[in-house]
Amino acid sequence: MTRTRPPLPDDNRSFAEVRRAAAACRDCDLWEHASQTVFGEGPVPAALMLMGETPGDHEDREGRPFVGPAGHLLDDALAAAGIDRSAVYLTNAVKHFKFVKARNGKVRLHKTPSRSEVAACRQWWGHELELVQPRVLGLLGATAAQAVLGPAFRVTKQRGERFDLDSGPVAIATIHPSAVLRAGDERAAVYSAFVHDLEVIARAATPA
């Protein structure tokens, strides 16, 4: 299948132009079944940019990042860490919802994107970084962390560490908020550790 790449904006590109170009992207097959491209949102520029894995069912329907259950938990965790969500730019490493249908044929279940699908979207979060110019890029979960820091990165071992990116910001990874939702009896402890990581990220994003 031949990929159709939309024309990219010139060096004076605006956020709106990049967003429109991303909506026309056909560099992988995910667009065929997703409802729409879910681009990032928030202030541009912003001191803090948080990037997750991929839109979920709610995000796919509404066209906005982090508006489902994981997003609501992220709201609570950001507040607990003293971070104003309205001051954060939120996005995902992959801009289309990848899913499989449950046996009833109605419920859409999240599926982790492949490396090639993550690579196809690299250009879009790269443009977001250029436009948002954050001090800190917070990476939520393994997919986002490995998209930026490489496939050898392990969130379980390296969460909270600082990595200086060539593009300027410091990258710090933590778990995805959905991991808290799946934590079962350990949910309180996992949530507390997640909030702690967000506090580390917030301090790094605050000017000395």
C-alpha positions, 0 to 999 in steps of 0.5 A: 500500500502506498503511503500518502504524506500530507504536505508539511507547513513551511518554516513559519508553520503555526500550530493550526497548520500542523494540526491540519496536516496531521489530520490528513496523515496516512502514514500508517493504517490506524486512520482507517478505523479511528474516528478522527486524529486526536492532536494535542491541546493546551497552551503554546508555548508551555513549560510542561508537555505531557505525552502518553501512548495513544488516544482511548475510546473516549478520546477517539470519540471526542477528539481530545486527549486524556478525557476518559477514565485515565484522563480523569485520574491524571486530572486528580494526580496533577492536582495532587502534585500541585500542577495546573492542568490548564497550564500543561500541553497534553498529547500522545505519541500516536494520534489515532486510537488502535483497538480490537472489538470485544466479542459482543462487537460493540466495545472497543478495547485498546491495543498497544500500537506497533513500533512502525505505527509509533514511528509514523507519528514521530513527525507530529510530536516532533512538530509539537515539541518545536511549537510548545518549546517545553522545559520538560517533556513528561513521558507517560508510560512505556510506549511514549518513553521508548518513542523518545528515549529508545526501545531499551528504556524501561519505565520500571527501572528508570522512571523519574530520571532526567534525560537531556534531549537534543531538541532542548527539553529535559525528558522524565518518564513515569507510568501511564495513568491507566496503570494506576487504574489496573493496579487492583489492591495496590492502587493506592501505593501505585497512585502515590508513586505516580503523584511523586513522579509528577511532583519531580516533573513539576519541579524540573519544569519550574525555573530556578 
